[in-house]
């Protein structure tokens, strides 16, 4: 099954629809973090990493959020 990468701008995208999904966040510096999306507000985004720790990332530092969407083929 193919996949499509969805790129979301953290300033304008509907972040609450990502709850529970595996995502990657790319910071303005180019650093990338992966985890399960937990929540977001106007100030920060919270991911749960592979060790089930909650990681907080300020929205001002995030360049984009990337998630996978399965395709129909």
N, CA, C, O and CB atoms as a CASP TS submission, in Angstrom:
PFRMAT TS
TARGET T0000
AUTHOR 0000-0000-0000
METHOD Language model
MODEL 1
PARENT N/A
ATOM      1  N   UNK     1       0.847  -1.173   0.000  1.00  0.00           N
ATOM      2  CA  UNK     1       0.000   0.000   0.000  1.00  0.00           C
ATOM      3  C   UNK     1       0.890   1.233   0.000  1.00  0.00           C
ATOM      4  O   UNK     1       1.830   1.325   0.790  1.00  0.00           O
ATOM      5  CB  UNK     1      -0.962   0.000   1.217  1.00  0.00           C
ATOM      6  N   UNK     2       0.598   2.180  -0.882  1.00  0.00           N
ATOM      7  CA  UNK     2       1.364   3.406  -0.974  1.00  0.00           C
ATOM      8  C   UNK     2       1.016   4.375   0.134  1.00  0.00           C
ATOM      9  O   UNK     2      -0.016   4.249   0.793  1.00  0.00           O
ATOM     10  CB  UNK     2       1.143   4.054  -2.307  1.00  0.00           C
ATOM     11  N   UNK     3       1.888   5.338   0.326  1.00  0.00           N
ATOM     12  CA  UNK     3       1.653   6.370   1.340  1.00  0.00           C
ATOM     13  C   UNK     3       1.857   7.740   0.722  1.00  0.00           C
ATOM     14  O   UNK     3       2.598   7.900  -0.248  1.00  0.00           O
ATOM     15  CB  UNK     3       2.590   6.179   2.561  1.00  0.00           C
ATOM     16  N   UNK     4       1.202   8.698   1.288  1.00  0.00           N
ATOM     17  CA  UNK     4       1.367  10.092   0.896  1.00  0.00           C
ATOM     18  C   UNK     4       1.770  10.883   2.127  1.00  0.00           C
ATOM     19  O   UNK     4       1.177  10.734   3.195  1.00  0.00           O
ATOM     20  CB  UNK     4       0.062  10.666   0.258  1.00  0.00           C
ATOM     21  N   UNK     5       2.779  11.722   1.970  1.00  0.00           N
ATOM     22  CA  UNK     5       3.188  12.591   3.066  1.00  0.00           C
ATOM     23  C   UNK     5       2.342  13.849   3.046  1.00  0.00           C
ATOM     24  O   UNK     5       2.191  14.495   2.009  1.00  0.00           O
ATOM     25  CB  UNK     5       4.692  12.939   2.972  1.00  0.00           C
ATOM     26  N   UNK     6       1.799  14.187   4.190  1.00  0.00           N
ATOM     27  CA  UNK     6       1.008  15.398   4.344  1.00  0.00           C
ATOM     28  C   UNK     6       1.848  16.380   5.152  1.00  0.00           C
ATOM     29  O   UNK     6       2.284  16.058   6.257  1.00  0.00           O
ATOM     30  CB  UNK     6      -0.378  15.106   5.040  1.00  0.00           C
ATOM     31  N   UNK     7       2.077  17.566   4.613  1.00  0.00           N
ATOM     32  CA  UNK     7       2.851  18.605   5.298  1.00  0.00           C
ATOM     33  C   UNK     7       1.888  19.662   5.818  1.00  0.00           C
ATOM     34  O   UNK     7       1.070  20.200   5.072  1.00  0.00           O
ATOM     35  CB  UNK     7       3.918  19.242   4.346  1.00  0.00           C
ATOM     36  N   UNK     8       2.002  19.948   7.108  1.00  0.00           N
ATOM     37  CA  UNK     8       1.071  20.862   7.766  1.00  0.00           C
ATOM     38  C   UNK     8       1.848  22.025   8.363  1.00  0.00           C
ATOM     39  O   UNK     8       2.850  21.827   9.050  1.00  0.00           O
ATOM     40  CB  UNK     8       0.250  20.130   8.862  1.00  0.00           C
ATOM     41  N   UNK     9       1.387  23.220   8.101  1.00  0.00           N
ATOM     42  CA  UNK     9       1.958  24.423   8.707  1.00  0.00           C
ATOM     43  C   UNK     9       1.387  24.538  10.123  1.00  0.00           C
ATOM     44  O   UNK     9       0.169  24.626  10.280  1.00  0.00           O
ATOM     45  CB  UNK     9       1.639  25.716   7.848  1.00  0.00           C
ATOM     46  N   UNK    10       2.229  24.540  11.149  1.00  0.00           N
ATOM     47  CA  UNK    10       1.711  24.574  12.523  1.00  0.00           C
ATOM     48  C   UNK    10       0.953  25.851  12.861  1.00  0.00           C
ATOM     49  O   UNK    10       0.141  25.856  13.786  1.00  0.00           O
ATOM     50  CB  UNK    10       2.842  24.408  13.491  1.00  0.00           C
ATOM     51  N   UNK    11       1.203  26.929  12.131  1.00  0.00           N
ATOM     52  CA  UNK    11       0.520  28.193  12.426  1.00  0.00           C
ATOM     53  C   UNK    11      -0.906  28.219  11.888  1.00  0.00           C
ATOM     54  O   UNK    11      -1.768  28.892  12.453  1.00  0.00           O
ATOM     55  CB  UNK    11       1.304  29.357  11.846  1.00  0.00           C
ATOM     56  N   UNK    12      -1.164  27.490  10.795  1.00  0.00           N
ATOM     57  CA  UNK    12      -2.480  27.581  10.156  1.00  0.00           C
ATOM     58  C   UNK    12      -3.234  26.262  10.082  1.00  0.00           C
ATOM     59  O   UNK    12      -4.430  26.263   9.791  1.00  0.00           O
ATOM     60  CB  UNK    12      -2.324  28.123   8.782  1.00  0.00           C
ATOM     61  N   UNK    13      -2.572  25.137  10.336  1.00  0.00           N
ATOM     62  CA  UNK    13      -3.212  23.835  10.172  1.00  0.00           C
ATOM     63  C   UNK    13      -4.111  23.446  11.336  1.00  0.00           C
ATOM     64  O   UNK    13      -4.008  24.003  12.429  1.00  0.00           O
ATOM     65  CB  UNK    13      -2.168  22.785   9.987  1.00  0.00           C
ATOM     66  N   UNK    14      -4.998  22.481  11.088  1.00  0.00           N
ATOM     67  CA  UNK    14      -5.879  21.937  12.122  1.00  0.00           C
ATOM     68  C   UNK    14      -5.116  20.849  12.867  1.00  0.00           C
ATOM     69  O   UNK    14      -5.143  19.684  12.470  1.00  0.00           O
ATOM     70  CB  UNK    14      -7.212  21.374  11.506  1.00  0.00           C
ATOM     71  N   UNK    15      -4.441  21.224  13.941  1.00  0.00           N
ATOM     72  CA  UNK    15      -3.573  20.296  14.651  1.00  0.00           C
ATOM     73  C   UNK    15      -4.343  19.275  15.481  1.00  0.00           C
ATOM     74  O   UNK    15      -3.857  18.161  15.677  1.00  0.00           O
ATOM     75  CB  UNK    15      -2.637  21.060  15.538  1.00  0.00           C
ATOM     76  N   UNK    16      -5.515  19.620  15.967  1.00  0.00           N
ATOM     77  CA  UNK    16      -6.260  18.695  16.823  1.00  0.00           C
ATOM     78  C   UNK    16      -6.689  17.437  16.071  1.00  0.00           C
ATOM     79  O   UNK    16      -6.937  16.405  16.694  1.00  0.00           O
ATOM     80  CB  UNK    16      -7.484  19.389  17.400  1.00  0.00           C
ATOM     81  N   UNK    17      -6.779  17.506  14.755  1.00  0.00           N
ATOM     82  CA  UNK    17      -7.150  16.321  13.975  1.00  0.00           C
ATOM     83  C   UNK    17      -6.024  15.292  13.937  1.00  0.00           C
ATOM     84  O   UNK    17      -6.236  14.163  13.494  1.00  0.00           O
ATOM     85  CB  UNK    17      -7.529  16.724  12.552  1.00  0.00           C
ATOM     86  N   UNK    18      -4.829  15.666  14.395  1.00  0.00           N
ATOM     87  CA  UNK    18      -3.677  14.764  14.395  1.00  0.00           C
ATOM     88  C   UNK    18      -3.555  13.943  15.673  1.00  0.00           C
ATOM     89  O   UNK    18      -2.658  13.105  15.774  1.00  0.00           O
ATOM     90  CB  UNK    18      -2.416  15.554  14.191  1.00  0.00           C
ATOM     91  N   UNK    19      -4.418  14.157  16.637  1.00  0.00           N
ATOM     92  CA  UNK    19      -4.315  13.488  17.936  1.00  0.00           C
ATOM     93  C   UNK    19      -4.242  11.973  17.761  1.00  0.00           C
ATOM     94  O   UNK    19      -5.094  11.366  17.113  1.00  0.00           O
ATOM     95  CB  UNK    19      -5.511  13.862  18.833  1.00  0.00           C
ATOM     96  N   UNK    20      -3.198  11.372  18.358  1.00  0.00           N
ATOM     97  CA  UNK    20      -3.006   9.930  18.313  1.00  0.00           C
ATOM     98  C   UNK    20      -2.269   9.419  17.090  1.00  0.00           C
ATOM     99  O   UNK    20      -1.987   8.225  16.998  1.00  0.00           O
ATOM    100  CB  UNK    20      -4.310   9.269  18.387  1.00  0.00           C
ATOM    101  N   UNK    21      -1.952  10.296  16.148  1.00  0.00           N
ATOM    102  CA  UNK    21      -1.269   9.879  14.921  1.00  0.00           C
ATOM    103  C   UNK    21       0.247   9.986  15.075  1.00  0.00           C
ATOM    104  O   UNK    21       0.736  10.875  15.772  1.00  0.00           O
ATOM    105  CB  UNK    21      -1.740  10.731  13.731  1.00  0.00           C
ATOM    106  N   UNK    22       0.999   9.083  14.428  1.00  0.00           N
ATOM    107  CA  UNK    22       2.450   9.249  14.393  1.00  0.00           C
ATOM    108  C   UNK    22       2.805  10.400  13.455  1.00  0.00           C
ATOM    109  O   UNK    22       2.324  10.456  12.323  1.00  0.00           O
ATOM    110  CB  UNK    22       3.150   7.935  13.941  1.00  0.00           C
ATOM    111  N   UNK    23       3.639  11.308  13.924  1.00  0.00           N
ATOM    112  CA  UNK    23       4.030  12.473  13.135  1.00  0.00           C
ATOM    113  C   UNK    23       5.527  12.723  13.280  1.00  0.00           C
ATOM    114  O   UNK    23       6.175  12.207  14.191  1.00  0.00           O
ATOM    115  CB  UNK    23       3.228  13.720  13.568  1.00  0.00           C
ATOM    116  N   UNK    24       6.053  13.516  12.376  1.00  0.00           N
ATOM    117  CA  UNK    24       7.408  14.058  12.480  1.00  0.00           C
ATOM    118  C   UNK    24       7.269  15.568  12.496  1.00  0.00           C
ATOM    119  O   UNK    24       6.467  16.136  11.755  1.00  0.00           O
ATOM    120  CB  UNK    24       8.339  13.571  11.296  1.00  0.00           C
ATOM    121  N   UNK    25       8.050  16.209  13.339  1.00  0.00           N
ATOM    122  CA  UNK    25       8.074  17.667  13.319  1.00  0.00           C
ATOM    123  C   UNK    25       9.470  18.103  12.894  1.00  0.00           C
ATOM    124  O   UNK    25      10.473  17.527  13.315  1.00  0.00           O
ATOM    125  CB  UNK    25       7.689  18.270  14.718  1.00  0.00           C
ATOM    126  N   UNK    26       9.511  19.123  12.057  1.00  0.00           N
ATOM    127  CA  UNK    26      10.776  19.662  11.569  1.00  0.00           C
ATOM    128  C   UNK    26      10.909  21.067  12.127  1.00  0.00           C
ATOM    129  O   UNK    26      10.076  21.934  11.861  1.00  0.00           O
ATOM    130  CB  UNK    26      10.849  19.657   9.997  1.00  0.00           C
ATOM    131  N   UNK    27      11.961  21.285  12.901  1.00  0.00           N
ATOM    132  CA  UNK    27      12.196  22.605  13.475  1.00  0.00           C
ATOM    133  C   UNK    27      12.805  23.527  12.428  1.00  0.00           C
ATOM    134  O   UNK    27      13.304  23.066  11.401  1.00  0.00           O
ATOM    135  CB  UNK    27      13.115  22.508  14.710  1.00  0.00           C
ATOM    136  N   UNK    28      12.764  24.811  12.684  1.00  0.00           N
ATOM    137  CA  UNK    28      13.346  25.798  11.773  1.00  0.00           C
ATOM    138  C   UNK    28      14.846  25.551  11.594  1.00  0.00           C
ATOM    139  O   UNK    28      15.410  25.894  10.555  1.00  0.00           O
ATOM    140  CB  UNK    28      13.100  27.227  12.300  1.00  0.00           C
ATOM    141  N   UNK    29      15.487  24.960  12.595  1.00  0.00           N
ATOM    142  CA  UNK    29      16.918  24.663  12.520  1.00  0.00           C
ATOM    143  C   UNK    29      17.223  23.442  11.659  1.00  0.00           C
ATOM    144  O   UNK    29      18.382  23.186  11.330  1.00  0.00           O
ATOM    145  CB  UNK    29      17.470  24.448  13.908  1.00  0.00           C
ATOM    146  N   UNK    30      16.172  22.678  11.288  1.00  0.00           N
ATOM    147  CA  UNK    30      16.365  21.473  10.488  1.00  0.00           C
ATOM    148  C   UNK    30      16.314  20.192  11.297  1.00  0.00           C
ATOM    149  O   UNK    30      16.235  19.108  10.720  1.00  0.00           O
ATOM    150  CB  UNK    30      17.668  21.549   9.777  1.00  0.00           C
ATOM    151  N   UNK    31      16.358  20.285  12.617  1.00  0.00           N
ATOM    152  CA  UNK    31      16.258  19.094  13.467  1.00  0.00           C
ATOM    153  C   UNK    31      14.866  18.488  13.326  1.00  0.00           C
ATOM    154  O   UNK    31      13.871  19.206  13.220  1.00  0.00           O
ATOM    155  CB  UNK    31      16.556  19.441  14.957  1.00  0.00           C
ATOM    156  N   UNK    32      14.811  17.155  13.325  1.00  0.00           N
ATOM    157  CA  UNK    32      13.544  16.446  13.158  1.00  0.00           C
ATOM    158  C   UNK    32      13.298  15.550  14.359  1.00  0.00           C
ATOM    159  O   UNK    32      14.204  14.866  14.834  1.00  0.00           O
ATOM    160  CB  UNK    32      13.541  15.616  11.854  1.00  0.00           C
ATOM    161  N   UNK    33      12.058  15.561  14.849  1.00  0.00           N
ATOM    162  CA  UNK    33      11.645  14.713  15.967  1.00  0.00           C
ATOM    163  C   UNK    33      10.430  13.911  15.544  1.00  0.00           C
ATOM    164  O   UNK    33       9.560  14.413  14.832  1.00  0.00           O
ATOM    165  CB  UNK    33      11.335  15.558  17.238  1.00  0.00           C
ATOM    166  N   UNK    34      10.372  12.648  15.990  1.00  0.00           N
ATOM    167  CA  UNK    34       9.241  11.792  15.662  1.00  0.00           C
ATOM    168  C   UNK    34       8.546  11.358  16.936  1.00  0.00           C
ATOM    169  O   UNK    34       9.173  11.233  17.988  1.00  0.00           O
ATOM    170  CB  UNK    34       9.694  10.567  14.848  1.00  0.00           C
ATOM    171  N   UNK    35       7.255  11.131  16.836  1.00  0.00           N
ATOM    172  CA  UNK    35       6.488  10.650  17.975  1.00  0.00           C
ATOM    173  C   UNK    35       5.009  10.636  17.657  1.00  0.00           C
ATOM    174  O   UNK    35       4.591  10.915  16.533  1.00  0.00           O
ATOM    175  CB  UNK    35       6.755  11.508  19.202  1.00  0.00           C
ATOM    176  N   UNK    36       4.225  10.306  18.670  1.00  0.00           N
ATOM    177  CA  UNK    36       2.773  10.299  18.543  1.00  0.00           C
ATOM    178  C   UNK    36       2.241  11.640  19.016  1.00  0.00           C
ATOM    179  O   UNK    36       2.575  12.100  20.108  1.00  0.00           O
ATOM    180  CB  UNK    36       2.139   9.130  19.352  1.00  0.00           C
ATOM    181  N   UNK    37       1.416  12.262  18.193  1.00  0.00           N
ATOM    182  CA  UNK    37       0.856  13.573  18.525  1.00  0.00           C
ATOM    183  C   UNK    37      -0.089  13.427  19.711  1.00  0.00           C
ATOM    184  O   UNK    37      -1.009  12.610  19.681  1.00  0.00           O
ATOM    185  CB  UNK    37       0.113  14.192  17.302  1.00  0.00           C
ATOM    186  N   UNK    38       0.141  14.222  20.759  1.00  0.00           N
ATOM    187  CA  UNK    38      -0.710  14.190  21.953  1.00  0.00           C
ATOM    188  C   UNK    38      -1.660  15.381  21.954  1.00  0.00           C
ATOM    189  O   UNK    38      -2.876  15.204  22.023  1.00  0.00           O
ATOM    190  CB  UNK    38       0.148  14.189  23.238  1.00  0.00           C
ATOM    191  N   UNK    39      -1.112  16.594  21.879  1.00  0.00           N
ATOM    192  CA  UNK    39      -1.961  17.790  21.889  1.00  0.00           C
ATOM    193  C   UNK    39      -1.150  19.002  21.450  1.00  0.00           C
ATOM    194  O   UNK    39       0.072  18.945  21.309  1.00  0.00           O
ATOM    195  CB  UNK    39      -2.571  18.026  23.296  1.00  0.00           C
ATOM    196  N   UNK    40      -1.870  20.099  21.241  1.00  0.00           N
ATOM    197  CA  UNK    40      -1.230  21.365  20.896  1.00  0.00           C
ATOM    198  C   UNK    40      -2.133  22.500  21.348  1.00  0.00           C
ATOM    199  O   UNK    40      -3.358  22.376  21.371  1.00  0.00           O
ATOM    200  CB  UNK    40      -0.939  21.457  19.365  1.00  0.00           C
ATOM    201  N   UNK    41      -1.501  23.603  21.706  1.00  0.00           N
ATOM    202  CA  UNK    41      -2.239  24.831  21.994  1.00  0.00           C
ATOM    203  C   UNK    41      -1.524  25.963  21.265  1.00  0.00           C
ATOM    204  O   UNK    41      -0.726  25.702  20.364  1.00  0.00           O
ATOM    205  CB  UNK    41      -2.334  25.110  23.550  1.00  0.00           C
ATOM    206  N   UNK    42      -1.786  27.184  21.626  1.00  0.00           N
ATOM    207  CA  UNK    42      -1.168  28.324  20.924  1.00  0.00           C
ATOM    208  C   UNK    42       0.333  28.440  21.172  1.00  0.00           C
ATOM    209  O   UNK    42       1.047  29.064  20.387  1.00  0.00           O
ATOM    210  CB  UNK    42      -1.841  29.612  21.346  1.00  0.00           C
ATOM    211  N   UNK    43       0.809  27.845  22.252  1.00  0.00           N
ATOM    212  CA  UNK    43       2.205  27.990  22.649  1.00  0.00           C
ATOM    213  C   UNK    43       3.093  26.807  22.266  1.00  0.00           C
ATOM    214  O   UNK    43       4.227  27.000  21.829  1.00  0.00           O
ATOM    215  CB  UNK    43       2.277  28.195  24.120  1.00  0.00           C
ATOM    216  N   UNK    44       2.579  25.573  22.429  1.00  0.00           N
ATOM    217  CA  UNK    44       3.440  24.408  22.269  1.00  0.00           C
ATOM    218  C   UNK    44       2.691  23.198  21.719  1.00  0.00           C
ATOM    219  O   UNK    44       1.463  23.126  21.736  1.00  0.00           O
ATOM    220  CB  UNK    44       4.073  24.056  23.591  1.00  0.00           C
ATOM    221  N   UNK    45       3.486  22.256  21.233  1.00  0.00           N
ATOM    222  CA  UNK    45       2.991  20.989  20.726  1.00  0.00           C
ATOM    223  C   UNK    45       3.584  19.897  21.602  1.00  0.00           C
ATOM    224  O   UNK    45       4.753  19.980  21.979  1.00  0.00           O
ATOM    225  CB  UNK    45       3.358  20.782  19.212  1.00  0.00           C
ATOM    226  N   UNK    46       2.809  18.884  21.931  1.00  0.00           N
ATOM    227  CA  UNK    46       3.286  17.801  22.784  1.00  0.00           C
ATOM    228  C   UNK    46       3.283  16.501  21.991  1.00  0.00           C
ATOM    229  O   UNK    46       2.258  16.099  21.440  1.00  0.00           O
ATOM    230  CB  UNK    46       2.412  17.669  24.060  1.00  0.00           C
ATOM    231  N   UNK    47       4.451  15.846  21.940  1.00  0.00           N
ATOM    232  CA  UNK    47       4.611  14.536  21.317  1.00  0.00           C
ATOM    233  C   UNK    47       4.966  13.521  22.387  1.00  0.00           C
ATOM    234  O   UNK    47       5.605  13.854  23.385  1.00  0.00           O
ATOM    235  CB  UNK    47       5.696  14.570  20.207  1.00  0.00           C
ATOM    236  N   UNK    48       4.548  12.279  22.174  1.00  0.00           N
ATOM    237  CA  UNK    48       4.993  11.180  23.027  1.00  0.00           C
ATOM    238  C   UNK    48       6.034  10.409  22.227  1.00  0.00           C
ATOM    239  O   UNK    48       5.750   9.936  21.127  1.00  0.00           O
ATOM    240  CB  UNK    48       3.788  10.247  23.478  1.00  0.00           C
ATOM    241  N   UNK    49       7.237  10.280  22.777  1.00  0.00           N
ATOM    242  CA  UNK    49       8.312   9.621  22.037  1.00  0.00           C
ATOM    243  C   UNK    49       8.218   8.101  22.171  1.00  0.00           C
ATOM    244  O   UNK    49       7.276   7.585  22.773  1.00  0.00           O
ATOM    245  CB  UNK    49       9.681  10.112  22.532  1.00  0.00           C
ATOM    246  N   UNK    50       9.181   7.397  21.617  1.00  0.00           N
ATOM    247  CA  UNK    50       9.192   5.936  21.633  1.00  0.00           C
ATOM    248  C   UNK    50       9.311   5.324  23.009  1.00  0.00           C
ATOM    249  O   UNK    50       8.978   4.153  23.191  1.00  0.00           O
ATOM    250  CB  UNK    50      10.300   5.445  20.799  1.00  0.00           C
ATOM    251  N   UNK    51       9.776   6.081  23.979  1.00  0.00           N
ATOM    252  CA  UNK    51       9.892   5.606  25.362  1.00  0.00           C
ATOM    253  C   UNK    51       8.722   6.072  26.214  1.00  0.00           C
ATOM    254  O   UNK    51       8.777   6.005  27.442  1.00  0.00           O
ATOM    255  CB  UNK    51      11.200   6.084  25.980  1.00  0.00           C
ATOM    256  N   UNK    52       7.658   6.546  25.560  1.00  0.00           N
ATOM    257  CA  UNK    52       6.418   7.006  26.211  1.00  0.00           C
ATOM    258  C   UNK    52       6.633   8.215  27.119  1.00  0.00           C
ATOM    259  O   UNK    52       5.924   8.393  28.110  1.00  0.00           O
ATOM    260  CB  UNK    52       5.812   5.876  27.022  1.00  0.00           C
ATOM    261  N   UNK    53       7.613   9.038  26.772  1.00  0.00           N
ATOM    262  CA  UNK    53       7.828  10.300  27.482  1.00  0.00           C
ATOM    263  C   UNK    53       7.192  11.418  26.681  1.00  0.00           C
ATOM    264  O   UNK    53       7.267  11.428  25.452  1.00  0.00           O
ATOM    265  CB  UNK    53       9.346  10.576  27.711  1.00  0.00           C
ATOM    266  N   UNK    54       6.577  12.341  27.358  1.00  0.00           N
ATOM    267  CA  UNK    54       5.948  13.480  26.691  1.00  0.00           C
ATOM    268  C   UNK    54       7.006  14.562  26.473  1.00  0.00           C
ATOM    269  O   UNK    54       7.683  14.985  27.410  1.00  0.00           O
ATOM    270  CB  UNK    54       4.742  14.033  27.529  1.00  0.00           C
ATOM    271  N   UNK    55       7.132  14.998  25.224  1.00  0.00           N
ATOM    272  CA  UNK    55       8.101  16.027  24.842  1.00  0.00           C
ATOM    273  C   UNK    55       7.352  17.263  24.385  1.00  0.00           C
ATOM    274  O   UNK    55       6.447  17.174  23.556  1.00  0.00           O
ATOM    275  CB  UNK    55       9.055  15.518  23.724  1.00  0.00           C
ATOM    276  N   UNK    56       7.721  18.406  24.917  1.00  0.00           N
ATOM    277  CA  UNK    56       7.075  19.675  24.579  1.00  0.00           C
ATOM    278  C   UNK    56       7.968  20.459  23.622  1.00  0.00           C
ATOM    279  O   UNK    56       9.169  20.601  23.849  1.00  0.00           O
ATOM    280  CB  UNK    56       6.778  20.509  25.860  1.00  0.00           C
ATOM    281  N   UNK    57       7.362  20.964  22.552  1.00  0.00           N
ATOM    282  CA  UNK    57       8.091  21.738  21.551  1.00  0.00           C
ATOM    283  C   UNK    57       7.348  23.049  21.316  1.00  0.00           C
ATOM    284  O   UNK    57       6.163  23.027  20.982  1.00  0.00           O
ATOM    285  CB  UNK    57       8.248  20.934  20.217  1.00  0.00           C
ATOM    286  N   UNK    58       8.016  24.193  21.483  1.00  0.00           N
ATOM    287  CA  UNK    58       7.360  25.484  21.228  1.00  0.00           C
ATOM    288  C   UNK    58       6.952  25.604  19.755  1.00  0.00           C
ATOM    289  O   UNK    58       7.751  25.320  18.863  1.00  0.00           O
ATOM    290  CB  UNK    58       8.298  26.654  21.618  1.00  0.00           C
ATOM    291  N   UNK    59       5.718  26.023  19.506  1.00  0.00           N
ATOM    292  CA  UNK    59       5.228  26.163  18.126  1.00  0.00           C
ATOM    293  C   UNK    59       6.043  27.172  17.322  1.00  0.00           C
ATOM    294  O   UNK    59       6.173  27.033  16.106  1.00  0.00           O
ATOM    295  CB  UNK    59       3.764  26.582  18.131  1.00  0.00           C
ATOM    296  N   UNK    60       6.587  28.177  17.987  1.00  0.00           N
ATOM    297  CA  UNK    60       7.361  29.199  17.283  1.00  0.00           C
ATOM    298  C   UNK    60       8.620  28.621  16.626  1.00  0.00           C
ATOM    299  O   UNK    60       9.143  29.206  15.678  1.00  0.00           O
ATOM    300  CB  UNK    60       7.749  30.311  18.248  1.00  0.00           C
ATOM    301  N   UNK    61       9.108  27.479  17.122  1.00  0.00           N
ATOM    302  CA  UNK    61      10.323  26.875  16.576  1.00  0.00           C
ATOM    303  C   UNK    61      10.049  25.817  15.515  1.00  0.00           C
ATOM    304  O   UNK    61      10.982  25.339  14.870  1.00  0.00           O
ATOM    305  CB  UNK    61      11.124  26.267  17.685  1.00  0.00           C
ATOM    306  N   UNK    62       8.778  25.440  15.322  1.00  0.00           N
ATOM    307  CA  UNK    62       8.434  24.353  14.405  1.00  0.00           C
ATOM    308  C   UNK    62       8.190  24.908  13.003  1.00  0.00           C
ATOM    309  O   UNK    62       7.373  25.809  12.812  1.00  0.00           O
ATOM    310  CB  UNK    62       7.185  23.586  14.909  1.00  0.00           C
ATOM    311  N   UNK    63       8.913  24.356  12.026  1.00  0.00           N
ATOM    312  CA  UNK    63       8.744  24.771  10.642  1.00  0.00           C
ATOM    313  C   UNK    63       7.582  24.070   9.964  1.00  0.00           C
ATOM    314  O   UNK    63       6.797  24.706   9.260  1.00  0.00           O
ATOM    315  CB  UNK    63      10.004  24.515   9.872  1.00  0.00           C
ATOM    316  N   UNK    64       7.465  22.742  10.174  1.00  0.00           N
ATOM    317  CA  UNK    64       6.351  21.992   9.598  1.00  0.00           C
ATOM    318  C   UNK    64       6.139  20.689  10.360  1.00  0.00           C
ATOM    319  O   UNK    64       7.022  20.199  11.066  1.00  0.00           O
ATOM    320  CB  UNK    64       6.604  21.706   8.106  1.00  0.00           C
ATOM    321  N   UNK    65       4.944  20.150  10.192  1.00  0.00           N
ATOM    322  CA  UNK    65       4.572  18.867  10.779  1.00  0.00           C
ATOM    323  C   UNK    65       4.258  17.940   9.616  1.00  0.00           C
ATOM    324  O   UNK    65       3.531  18.314   8.696  1.00  0.00           O
ATOM    325  CB  UNK    65       3.344  18.999  11.775  1.00  0.00           C
ATOM    326  N   UNK    66       4.808  16.726   9.657  1.00  0.00           N
ATOM    327  CA  UNK    66       4.625  15.779   8.562  1.00  0.00           C
ATOM    328  C   UNK    66       3.960  14.518   9.098  1.00  0.00           C
ATOM    329  O   UNK    66       4.393  13.958  10.105  1.00  0.00           O
ATOM    330  CB  UNK    66       5.983  15.440   7.882  1.00  0.00           C
ATOM    331  N   UNK    67       2.897  14.073   8.415  1.00  0.00           N
ATOM    332  CA  UNK    67       2.245  12.818   8.784  1.00  0.00           C
ATOM    333  C   UNK    67       1.987  12.007   7.516  1.00  0.00           C
ATOM    334  O   UNK    67       1.969  12.559   6.416  1.00  0.00           O
ATOM    335  CB  UNK    67       0.913  13.080   9.561  1.00  0.00           C
ATOM    336  N   UNK    68       1.786  10.697   7.672  1.00  0.00           N
ATOM    337  CA  UNK    68       1.520   9.798   6.550  1.00  0.00           C
ATOM    338  C   UNK    68       0.027   9.602   6.383  1.00  0.00           C
ATOM    339  O   UNK    68      -0.724   9.533   7.356  1.00  0.00           O
ATOM    340  CB  UNK    68       2.217   8.443   6.755  1.00  0.00           C
ATOM    341  N   UNK    69      -0.384   9.515   5.142  1.00  0.00           N
ATOM    342  CA  UNK    69      -1.771   9.164   4.844  1.00  0.00           C
ATOM    343  C   UNK    69      -1.724   8.017   3.849  1.00  0.00           C
ATOM    344  O   UNK    69      -1.142   8.155   2.773  1.00  0.00           O
ATOM    345  CB  UNK    69      -2.589  10.398   4.275  1.00  0.00           C
ATOM    346  N   UNK    70      -2.329   6.888   4.195  1.00  0.00           N
ATOM    347  CA  UNK    70      -2.348   5.744   3.295  1.00  0.00           C
ATOM    348  C   UNK    70      -3.124   6.055   2.033  1.00  0.00           C
ATOM    349  O   UNK    70      -4.162   6.715   2.081  1.00  0.00           O
ATOM    350  CB  UNK    70      -2.944   4.532   3.988  1.00  0.00           C
ATOM    351  N   UNK    71      -2.623   5.581   0.900  1.00  0.00           N
ATOM    352  CA  UNK    71      -3.328   5.818  -0.361  1.00  0.00           C
ATOM    353  C   UNK    71      -4.210   4.618  -0.698  1.00  0.00           C
ATOM    354  O   UNK    71      -4.120   3.579  -0.043  1.00  0.00           O
ATOM    355  CB  UNK    71      -2.323   6.093  -1.511  1.00  0.00           C
ATOM    356  N   UNK    72      -5.044   4.753  -1.695  1.00  0.00           N
ATOM    357  CA  UNK    72      -5.999   3.708  -2.036  1.00  0.00           C
ATOM    358  C   UNK    72      -5.412   2.619  -2.935  1.00  0.00           C
ATOM    359  O   UNK    72      -6.116   1.664  -3.262  1.00  0.00           O
ATOM    360  CB  UNK    72      -7.190   4.320  -2.707  1.00  0.00           C
ATOM    361  N   UNK    73      -4.153   2.730  -3.342  1.00  0.00           N
ATOM    362  CA  UNK    73      -3.582   1.694  -4.206  1.00  0.00           C
ATOM    363  C   UNK    73      -2.475   0.954  -3.504  1.00  0.00           C
ATOM    364  O   UNK    73      -1.877   0.046  -4.081  1.00  0.00           O
ATOM    365  CB  UNK    73      -3.061   2.297  -5.499  1.00  0.00           C
TER
END
